[in-house]
């Protein structure tokens, strides 16, 4: 597949602004990101590249920073192999869980060993929101529970829940690449109780869940929290991430409307993951 590389320069350079830029680009079809000394390189299928999309990014309106970009078409190559060789390193979370690609062989022993065929930066555990959600999962008991993983991406969160003895896991993601990659990773980890569907919250029907995970973004979460609650069992748990510490109040206000009680907050580099419980 032909890809376009977009190189962003951020001045003055700032990790938080870099993360915001990455998150906004991920709303389009950018599927790989590489940090640079000047900012980030972002990769998107050439057929989906649009300068109008870039110019519409909200972060570009921040007058405290100057963000410029250049773009170039890249020669066709095996992008998964390139990503594996250069950008994806194993990550260990709380000394209990390692996330790695099958080509990583020399690894420390942990309670949970998750294999991911990396197709993008998000969903490998490297982004703060994924790592925070993993920490929440490591702290909780999933034995015999039914789990819904919204915006499942690579399937990493649902896979970990299955490894922690969840009885059933359903993953939903709007992107075709995520649907295909999650299924690939489910097989890679020999997970038998997880199934993935391509779509959004409109797929939610009468089936209910003990635990719902949603690592997406602020606006989608605010729009869909009511739908999540409608399929969450009494005394069930809802884990939300994909937003910043400055968004906690607005997320809390929405959750309070639906009798969700905040029980735990984890933060990393201004990103947040919050655990709620629900009593009907």
Buried (B, 14 or more C-beta within 10 A) or exposed (E): EEBBBBBBBBEEEBEEBBBBBBBBBBBBBBBBBBBEEBBBBBBBBBEEBEEEBBEEBEBBEEEEBEBEBEBEEBEEEEBBEBBBEEBBEBBBBEEEBBBBBEEBEEEEEBEBBBBBBBBBBBBBBBBBBBBBBBBBBBEBEBEEBBBBBBBBBBBBBBBBBBBBEBBBBBBBBBBEBBBBBBBBBBEBBEBEBBBBEBEBBEEBEEEBBBBBBBBBBBEBBBEBBEBBBEBBBEEBBBBBBBBBEEBBEEBBEBBEEBEBEBEBBBBBEBBBBBBBBBEE
